[in-house]
């Protein structure tokens, strides 16, 4: 998918990829802040909080996949599995 994004950058839009990466970084920071808030606040560690965390991780994993950030993808999946396990307890 990253190569497809690169193909969209043209002479008329020379900063296309820069803008995409900047959006990814901004959105990722927002998602990470949301996850941190849920996971560090005992009162938010509920079924609803875990559902929100899993949805956020899904979005972050998808965005990371688009940019080819495999390490982040794998970390998101591992964290999602840990959240699912904790939600069962």
C-alpha positions as CSV (number, residue, x, y, z in Angstrom):
1,X,0.0,0.0,0.0
2,X,2.9,2.4,0.7
3,X,4.0,2.1,-2.9
4,X,0.5,2.9,-4.1
5,X,0.6,6.0,-1.9
6,X,4.0,7.0,-3.5
7,X,2.4,6.7,-6.9
8,X,-0.1,9.3,-5.9
9,X,2.6,11.9,-5.3
10,X,3.0,14.0,-8.4
11,X,4.8,17.1,-9.5
12,X,1.5,19.0,-8.9
13,X,1.4,17.6,-5.3
14,X,5.1,17.2,-4.3
15,X,4.3,17.1,-0.6
16,X,1.6,14.5,-0.7
17,X,3.6,11.8,1.1
18,X,4.9,14.3,3.7
19,X,1.3,15.3,4.4
20,X,0.2,11.6,4.7
21,X,3.0,10.8,7.1
22,X,2.3,13.9,9.1
23,X,-1.4,12.9,9.4
24,X,-0.4,9.4,10.4
25,X,1.9,10.8,13.2
26,X,-0.7,13.2,14.5
27,X,-3.5,10.5,14.4
28,X,-1.2,7.9,16.0
29,X,-0.3,10.2,18.8
30,X,-4.0,10.8,19.5
31,X,-4.7,7.1,19.5
32,X,-1.7,6.3,21.7
33,X,-2.8,9.0,24.2
34,X,-6.3,7.4,24.2
35,X,-4.8,4.0,24.9
36,X,-2.6,5.3,27.6
37,X,-5.5,6.9,29.3
38,X,-7.6,3.7,29.2
39,X,-4.9,1.4,30.3
40,X,-3.5,3.6,33.1
41,X,-6.8,4.5,34.6
42,X,-8.2,1.7,36.8
43,X,-11.8,3.2,36.4
44,X,-11.6,3.0,32.6
45,X,-10.4,-0.6,32.6
46,X,-13.9,-1.9,32.0
47,X,-15.5,-3.9,29.3
48,X,-16.4,-0.6,27.5
49,X,-12.9,0.7,28.0
50,X,-11.4,-2.5,26.6
51,X,-13.7,-2.4,23.7
52,X,-12.6,1.2,22.9
53,X,-8.9,0.2,23.3
54,X,-9.4,-2.7,20.9
55,X,-11.1,-0.5,18.3
56,X,-8.3,2.1,18.7
57,X,-5.7,-0.6,18.3
58,X,-7.5,-1.8,15.1
59,X,-7.3,1.7,13.6
60,X,-3.7,2.2,14.6
61,X,-2.8,-1.2,13.1
62,X,-4.6,-0.4,9.9
63,X,-2.9,3.0,9.5
64,X,0.5,1.5,10.3
65,X,-0.1,-1.2,7.7
66,X,-0.8,1.4,5.1
67,X,2.6,3.0,5.7
68,X,4.4,-0.3,6.1
69,X,5.2,0.1,9.8
70,X,5.3,-3.7,10.5
71,X,6.7,-3.3,14.0
72,X,3.8,-1.1,15.1
73,X,1.4,-3.5,13.5
74,X,2.8,-6.4,15.5
75,X,2.9,-4.4,18.7
76,X,-0.8,-3.5,18.2
77,X,-1.7,-7.1,17.7
78,X,0.2,-8.2,20.8
79,X,-1.4,-5.5,22.9
80,X,-4.9,-6.3,21.5
81,X,-4.3,-10.0,22.5
82,X,-3.3,-8.9,26.0
83,X,-6.3,-6.7,26.4
84,X,-8.6,-9.5,25.3
85,X,-7.0,-11.8,27.8
86,X,-7.3,-9.2,30.6
87,X,-11.0,-8.5,29.7
88,X,-11.7,-12.2,30.2
89,X,-10.3,-12.2,33.7
